[in-house]
């Protein structure tokens, strides 16, 4: 899932070096790869590098980006549901 950040996001190095942290600026697009072993964290990819970030921060600061095909499919499903199909 791709997200565009509407506020800066603090991320930690992926793996065992959690002392290394950096900030991803607002406006950046990130890829959310899934949950980490500790489900409070999501694994995210920023400029082809993996990091972990608090899932709550990703949800609060990110806006999900849909591909055009996904938007068309979602719209179609909503229309069918509204029509009672």
Protein Blocks (a to p, Z undefined) as FASTA:
>chain_A
ZZddfbdcddddehjklmbccdddehiacddfbdcfblmbccddeehiacdddfklmmmm
pccdddfklmmmmmmmmmmmmnoZZ
